[in-house]
């Protein structure tokens, strides 16, 4: 690892070393009642931190790790992966709690966080808009007393505490309560002002004019379309899933396993967000700053990567020079035999052997060290070879790595 990549983080830690340990900056309001809280992870699932370690403030680490943003061909306010819960049962069974989580994209990360139960998370995306979206989500997690209020804040609707359906409510009851009032411009303006104030406190600075405009545009998209908000791809005629459908989706065992489907996953993610342990970063997976800096920060905290949700980003990395920079960045991460990739394949004319009926996407797991060993021995030649490595056999699939 080049020293220049880790210097911003080390400098921030040294500058703060003489200060008292900082308290979480994400929430000025009290936690929910004890009965509604998700239990904290067992002490054994949390990495032991050196007593003298001082972590950089949230806003400082976001700025230190982030690269300049880049444009992309889609509007990713909402996931387009209907299969994101396909791996939920296996992930819950084999993911090791207490490590570091890495992810990309919007709200599906919250479900994976709730399943994997990490100590720390970095959400790395090339688009600045994704960072701003996660700042909105962070603010809503900090502000919300209940799942219904969280959803109402995100879609800019009024929320009534007296009639909240409560901790035992189904996702259908939560959605019904959050959307019971029609869209109202005054309610949106009030919700946006509250979230923007939270964002400013989290960052320790007021977003500039451009970022404030982008934050309002993203929030207004949720306000305008509500639970009908969808992923949008330029020049595509495909109809992608609604946000409401994604929130109510089921895993292969028929369970609604999304982060808003029940109280425990919501409270776990809320706690991570309130404690500044979900850190959005602008970065190219094959870049020279963001992922190497994330790797250095994970090592500094004494953690190992437990889960890295890469979605289908690798299909854009197969230029030979780019691919080697990507695998270099993966190799720099602190991993072990239990570290996992969660990978999505989007059907673009060739059906994945693991694709389930009724889906256009397939989601699969792969050990990160197995990926590196395969690529070192015989470099992957296409995204198909990566996405089908260790997938169920199929006459349509061909041999893994072909």
C-alpha positions in Angstrom: 0.0 0.0 0.0 1.4 3.4 -0.9 1.8 5.7 2.1 0.2 8.5 0.2 -3.1 6.6 0.2 -3.3 6.2 4.0 -1.8 9.6 5.0 -5.2 11.5 5.1 -6.6 9.0 7.5 -3.5 8.8 9.7 -3.3 12.5 9.9 -6.9 12.9 10.9 -6.4 10.3 13.7 -3.3 12.0 15.0 -4.9 15.4 15.0 -7.7 14.0 17.2 -5.5 11.9 19.5 -5.4 14.6 22.2 -9.2 15.0 22.2 -11.6 13.1 24.4 -13.3 10.1 22.5 -16.0 11.5 20.3 -19.6 10.6 20.8 -21.8 9.6 17.8 -22.8 12.7 15.8 -25.7 11.2 13.9 -28.5 11.6 16.5 -29.4 14.3 18.9 -32.7 12.7 19.9 -33.1 9.9 22.4 -32.9 6.3 21.3 -36.2 4.4 21.1 -37.6 2.7 24.2 -35.6 -0.4 25.3 -38.3 -2.8 24.3 -38.1 -1.5 20.7 -34.4 -1.6 20.4 -32.5 -4.3 18.6 -30.0 -5.9 21.0 -26.4 -4.9 20.5 -24.1 -7.5 19.0 -22.4 -9.8 21.6 -19.1 -8.5 22.8 -17.4 -11.4 21.1 -18.7 -10.2 17.7 -17.1 -6.8 18.0 -13.5 -6.4 17.2 -11.4 -5.3 20.2 -10.3 -1.7 19.6 -7.1 -0.4 21.1 -7.9 1.9 24.0 -6.0 4.8 22.5 -7.6 4.7 19.0 -9.6 7.8 18.1 -11.6 7.6 14.9 -11.9 10.5 12.5 -15.3 12.4 12.6 -17.8 11.2 10.0 -17.6 14.1 7.7 -13.8 14.1 7.7 -13.4 10.5 6.8 -16.0 10.8 4.0 -14.1 13.7 2.5 -10.6 12.0 3.1 -11.6 8.8 1.3 -13.7 10.1 -1.5 -12.6 10.5 -5.1 -14.2 13.0 -7.6 -17.6 11.8 -8.7 -18.3 10.5 -12.2 -21.4 10.3 -14.4 -23.2 7.0 -15.0 -25.9 5.9 -17.4 -28.6 5.2 -14.9 -30.6 6.8 -12.1 -29.9 4.5 -9.1 -32.2 6.0 -6.4 -33.7 2.6 -6.1 -32.3 -0.9 -6.7 -33.2 -2.8 -9.9 -32.3 -6.2 -8.4 -35.5 -8.2 -7.6 -33.3 -11.1 -6.6 -31.4 -9.3 -3.8 -32.9 -11.6 -1.2 -32.0 -14.8 -3.1 -28.9 -15.2 -0.9 -30.5 -14.0 2.3 -30.8 -17.5 4.0 -27.2 -18.5 3.1 -25.8 -15.1 4.0 -27.5 -15.3 7.4 -26.1 -18.7 8.0 -22.5 -18.2 7.0 -21.6 -14.5 7.2 -19.4 -13.7 10.2 -20.8 -10.9 12.4 -18.5 -8.1 13.5 -16.3 -7.5 10.5 -16.4 -4.8 7.9 -19.0 -4.6 5.2 -18.5 -3.0 1.8 -21.3 -2.2 -0.7 -22.4 -0.2 -3.6 -25.7 1.4 -4.7 -28.9 2.3 -2.7 -31.2 0.7 -0.2 -30.5 -3.0 -0.7 -27.3 -2.4 1.4 -29.4 -1.9 4.5 -30.9 -5.4 4.2 -27.4 -6.9 3.7 -26.2 -5.0 6.7 -29.0 -6.3 8.9 -28.2 -9.9 7.8 -24.4 -9.7 8.0 -24.3 -7.6 11.2 -20.9 -5.9 10.7 -19.1 -3.6 13.0 -18.5 -1.0 10.2 -19.7 -0.4 6.7 -18.4 1.5 3.7 -20.7 2.2 0.7 -18.5 3.0 -2.3 -20.0 4.3 -5.5 -18.6 6.2 -8.4 -21.6 8.6 -8.4 -21.6 11.6 -6.1 -25.4 11.3 -6.2 -25.2 8.0 -4.3 -23.3 9.5 -1.5 -25.9 12.3 -1.2 -28.7 9.7 -1.2 -27.1 7.9 1.7 -26.7 11.1 3.6 -30.5 11.5 3.2 -31.0 8.0 4.5 -28.6 8.5 7.4 -30.6 11.6 8.4 -33.9 9.7 8.2 -32.5 6.9 10.3 -31.3 9.5 12.9 -34.6 11.4 13.0 -37.0 8.5 13.0 -38.6 7.0 16.1 -40.3 4.2 14.2 -40.2 2.4 10.8 -43.3 4.2 9.7 -41.8 7.6 10.5 -38.6 6.7 8.7 -40.5 5.8 5.5 -42.7 8.9 5.9 -39.6 11.1 6.1 -38.1 9.6 3.0 -41.2 10.2 0.9 -42.0 13.5 2.5 -45.3 12.7 4.1 -46.7 13.7 7.5 -46.5 11.1 10.3 -48.8 10.6 13.2 -47.2 9.1 16.3 -50.5 8.3 18.0 -51.6 5.9 15.2 -48.2 4.4 14.4 -48.7 0.6 13.9 -45.8 -0.2 16.3 -42.9 -2.6 16.5 -44.8 -5.7 15.7 -46.4 -4.3 12.5 -46.0 -5.9 9.1 -44.3 -4.1 6.3 -47.8 -3.7 4.7 -49.0 -1.9 7.9 -45.9 0.3 8.0 -46.3 1.3 4.3 -50.1 1.9 4.8 -49.4 4.2 7.7 -46.6 6.1 6.1 -48.6 6.7 2.9 -52.1 7.3 4.5 -51.9 11.1 3.8 -51.7 12.4 0.3 -48.5 14.1 -0.9 -48.4 17.6 0.5 -45.8 20.2 -0.5 -45.6 21.7 3.0 -45.0 18.3 4.6 -42.3 17.6 2.1 -40.6 21.0 2.8 -40.7 20.4 6.6 -39.3 16.8 6.2 -36.6 18.0 3.9 -35.5 20.9 6.2 -35.2 18.4 9.1 -33.1 16.0 7.1 -30.9 18.7 5.7 -30.2 20.0 9.2 -29.2 16.5 10.3 -26.9 16.2 7.2 -25.2 19.4 8.1 -24.6 18.2 11.7 -23.3 14.9 10.4 -20.8 16.4 8.0 -19.8 19.2 10.3 -20.3 21.6 7.3 -23.1 23.0 5.2 -23.3 21.3 1.8 -22.6 23.6 -1.1 -25.3 24.9 -3.4 -24.8 22.1 -5.9 -25.1 19.4 -3.3 -28.1 21.0 -1.7 -29.8 21.1 -5.1 -29.0 17.4 -5.7 -30.2 16.5 -2.2 -33.5 18.2 -2.8 -33.8 16.6 -6.3 -33.3 13.1 -4.9 -35.7 13.7 -2.0 -38.3 15.2 -4.3 -38.1 12.1 -6.5 -39.2 10.0 -3.5 -41.9 12.6 -2.7 -43.2 12.7 -6.2 -43.3 8.9 -6.8 -43.4 7.5 -3.3 -43.5 3.7 -3.2 -43.8 3.7 -7.1 -40.3 5.1 -7.5 -38.2 2.9 -9.8 -34.7 2.5 -11.1 -34.2 4.3 -14.5 -31.8 3.4 -17.2 -31.2 5.7 -20.2 -32.6 4.4 -23.5 -34.1 1.3 -21.9 -37.6 0.1 -22.4 -37.5 -2.2 -19.4 -39.9 -1.7 -16.5 -37.9 -2.0 -13.2 -39.4 -3.0 -9.8 -41.1 -0.4 -7.6 -39.6 0.6 -4.3 -42.7 -0.8 -2.6 -42.2 -4.2 -4.2 -38.6 -4.3 -3.2 -39.4 -3.5 0.5 -42.0 -6.2 0.6 -40.0 -8.8 -1.3 -39.5 -12.4 0.0 -36.5 -14.7 0.1 -36.5 -18.2 -1.4 -38.0 -19.5 1.9 -41.0 -17.1 1.6 -39.9 -14.7 4.4 -40.1 -11.0 4.1 -36.5 -10.2 5.0 -36.0 -6.6 4.0 -34.6 -4.1 6.4 -38.1 -2.5 7.0 -40.0 -5.8 7.1 -39.6 -6.2 10.8 -38.3 -4.2 13.8 -34.9 -6.0 14.5 -33.2 -5.4 11.1 -34.4 -1.7 11.1 -33.1 -1.1 14.6 -29.7 -2.7 13.8 -29.1 -0.5 10.8 -30.4 2.5 12.6 -27.9 2.0 15.4 -25.0 1.7 12.8 -26.2 4.9 11.1 -26.6 6.8 14.4 -23.1 5.8 15.5 -21.6 6.9 12.2 -20.6 3.4 11.3 -22.1 3.5 7.8 -19.8 5.6 5.7 -20.6 6.5 2.1 -17.6 7.2 -0.1 -17.4 8.4 -3.7 -15.0 5.9 -5.5 -14.2 3.9 -8.5 -13.8 0.2 -7.7 -10.6 0.3 -9.8 -9.5 3.7 -8.6 -6.3 4.6 -6.7 -7.8 6.4 -3.7 -11.2 5.3 -2.3 -10.9 1.5 -2.1 -7.2 1.5 -1.1 -8.1 4.1 1.6 -11.0 2.0 2.8 -8.7 -1.0 3.0 -6.2 1.0 5.1 -9.0 2.3 7.4 -10.4 -1.3 7.9 -6.9 -2.5 8.9 -6.4 0.5 11.2 -9.5 -0.5 13.1 -8.4 -4.1 13.4 -11.2 -5.5 11.2 -11.5 -8.1 8.4 -13.9 -7.8 5.5 -16.9 -10.0 6.1 -19.1 -9.1 3.1 -18.5 -7.1 -0.1 -21.7 -6.5 -2.1 -20.4 -5.7 -5.6 -23.7 -5.9 -7.5 -22.9 -6.1 -11.2 -20.1 -3.4 -11.2 -17.5 -5.9 -12.5 -19.1 -6.0 -15.9 -17.9 -2.5 -16.4 -14.3 -3.3 -15.3 -13.2 -5.7 -18.0 -10.8 -3.5 -19.9 -7.5 -5.3 -19.2 -5.8 -2.4 -17.4 -8.9 -1.6 -15.4 -9.5 -5.3 -14.3 -6.0 -5.6 -12.9 -6.5 -2.4 -10.9 -9.7 -3.9 -9.5 -8.2 -7.1 -8.5 -5.2 -5.2 -7.0 -7.8 -3.3 -4.8 -9.5 -6.5 -3.8 -6.2 -8.1 -2.9 -5.4 -5.1 -0.7 -8.5 -5.6 1.5 -8.0 -7.5 4.8 -9.8 -10.8 4.0 -9.8 -14.4 5.2 -11.4 -17.6 4.1 -14.8 -16.5 5.4 -14.9 -13.2 3.5 -17.7 -13.2 0.9 -18.7 -11.4 -2.3 -22.4 -10.8 -2.9 -22.7 -10.5 -6.7 -25.7 -9.7 -8.9 -26.1 -10.7 -12.6 -28.6 -8.8 -14.7 -30.1 -10.9 -17.5 -29.1 -9.3 -20.7 -30.1 -12.1 -23.1 -28.3 -15.0 -21.4 -30.1 -16.5 -18.4 -27.9 -17.1 -15.3 -28.0 -20.8 -14.1 -29.1 -19.6 -10.7 -31.8 -17.2 -11.9 -35.1 -18.0 -10.2 -38.5 -18.0 -11.9 -40.1 -14.5 -12.2 -36.7 -12.7 -12.0 -34.5 -11.0 -14.5 -31.6 -10.9 -12.0 -29.7 -13.6 -10.1 -27.7 -13.0 -6.9 -24.9 -15.3 -5.8 -22.2 -15.6 -3.2 -18.5 -16.3 -3.7 -15.6 -16.4 -1.3 -13.3 -13.4 -2.0 -10.1 -15.4 -1.6 -11.4 -18.0 -4.1 -12.1 -15.2 -6.6 -8.5 -14.0 -6.2 -7.0 -17.5 -6.4 -8.9 -18.2 -9.6 -8.0 -14.8 -11.2 -4.3 -15.3 -10.3 -4.3 -18.8 -11.8 -6.3 -18.0 -14.9 -7.6 -14.5 -15.3 -11.4 -14.2 -15.7 -12.2 -13.2 -19.3 -15.7 -11.9 -19.0 -18.4 -10.9 -16.5 -20.2 -14.1 -17.4 -17.2 -16.2 -16.3 -17.1 -14.3 -13.0 -20.9 -14.4 -12.3 -21.2 -18.1 -13.0 -18.1 -19.2 -11.1 -19.3 -21.7 -8.5 -22.9 -21.2 -9.7 -25.2 -24.2 -10.1 -24.3 -26.3 -13.2 -26.3 -25.7 -16.3 -26.0 -26.7 -19.9 -26.5 -23.0 -20.7 -23.8 -21.9 -18.4 -20.7 -23.6 -19.8 -17.7 -24.2 -17.7 -16.9 -21.6 -15.0 -14.2 -19.2 -16.1 -14.6 -20.0 -19.8 
